[in-house]
Amino acid sequence: MIKTMIITSVRPNLMNRFVDSFYERGMDSKGWRIALMTQGYSLQEINELKLRDVGYCINMISSDVRVPPYIAKSTLIENNPSDIYCCLDDDCVLLETVDYETPIEFVMQSNVGIVSCNWVRFNTDKMLSHKKISNDYKKQKIVFTGGGMLFSKKVADVITNKPKINWLFDDVQFSIDSYTAGFVNYRYLGSVIEHNVITKGGIKTLFNEMQMTLNDTKYIDLKSGPDKYNFNNSYYMPRDSALTEYSHNLHKENYNKI
């Protein structure tokens, strides 16, 4: 089975930190490989990437400019055929509590879409103590990158057949793509990694530098308002309740075709 981690990176120091954790957790020996898009790296930073010294980077695309996450990740998926994918960010660290092997059989079921794993913002005893690790799956229509988004080739085919648009929320759009194609998305509670969201140089920086396209209101109703966790143009990350009736009808119609 081919298993591929999809990562886009603008921060070489964080990417090298991720590579260290990848190796420490023995992910290469479990058959995982990395498909990476570097953005804005200098030639020296590319040459110093630890991935160049080991054999588990199957593909690396380098861009001189920042590429919106939805376009970057869908491009990597398209260029790296795989049985299982896991979308992550460069500010992730694989902890001892990572477990991407257990949910693979579940992910491969015909009607299962994207399975998002659990995470903590920082690897502290306090944050980890709030995570009840269990081999449970919870249905959730809109899922997030969080501790890694697992999906199979059938979902990848749906994503890569969509137009490459610089959507505001890439993981939300992946969820919409999967859900409206008839698949059921889930959260998996049996794996926890560290994901330093909303840190310098990440998605909020990108949104300040680049005009993003709002996720299509035909499928989801985005809300805005004053809050420190808002993103581009003060839009909140949407939840399941934001999906439109049109999205639900598409899901029901396509669910019966799977």
Residue, then its C-alpha position, 0 to 999 in steps of 0.5 A: m500500500i502506498k501512503t503519502m503525506i501531503i505538505t506545503s511549507v513556507r518555513p524551512n526550520l519548521m519543515n526540518r522539525f517535522v522531518d525529525s519527528f517523522y523519522e523519530r516515529g518511524m513513519d518511513s518504516k511504516g511505509w509513509r512517504i512525503a510529497l512536499m511543495t516548498q514556497g519561497y525557499s532560497l536555494q540554500e534552504i532547499n539544499e539544507l532540507k533534511l529530506r534531501d538526505v533520506g529516501y522518503c521524499i518521493n516528490m518535491i515541488s519548489s515555488d518561488v512564490r506562495v501558492p494558496p493551500y488548496i491549489a498547492k495540496s491538490t497539485l501535490i495529490e494529483n502528482n503523487p498517486s497513492d492509496i492513502y493520503c494524509c494532509l498536514d502542515d509544516d507546523c506539525v510535529l508527530l508525537e508518540t501518540v500519533d497513530y495513522e495505521t489503525p484508521i487506514e482500514f476504516v478510511m478504505q471503506s467505500n462510503v468514508g470520506i475524510v478522517s481528521c485526526n486529533w491534535v494539541r496546539f502545543n505539546t504540554d502535559k496540560m493540553l494532552s491531558h484534555k485529549k481522551i484518546s480512544n479508538d472512536y470515530k465521530k461523524q463530522k461533515i466539515v473537518f479540519t487539517g488538525g492532526g492530519m486529514l486522512f483519505s483514500k484515492k477515491v476522495a483524492d480523485v474527487i478533489t483533483n477533478k475540481p477546479k484549482i481555486n485559491w479558496l479561503f479555507d482549504d480544509v473546509q473546501f476539501s470537506i465540501d468536495s468530499y461531502t457533496a460527492g456523497f462521502v461521510n467525513y469523520r474525526y478520529l480520536g485515537s491519534v494526537i499530534e502537535h499542530n502550532v496553528i496561528t503562528k508567525g508566517g502561517i495562514k494568517t500571514l498568507f491571508n494578509e499577503m494574498q487576496m483569497t476567494l471565499n468558499d462558494t456560498k452555494y455550498i456553505d454560508l460563511k460568517s464574519g465578525p470581530d474576533k481575534y481568531n477570525f481570518n481573511n476579511s474577518y470570516y470565521m472557520p465554518r462548522d457543519s451548520a454552515l452547510t447549505e441545503y444544496s450541499h445536503n441534497l447533493h450528499k444524499e443524491n451521491y451517497n446512493k451512487i457510491 
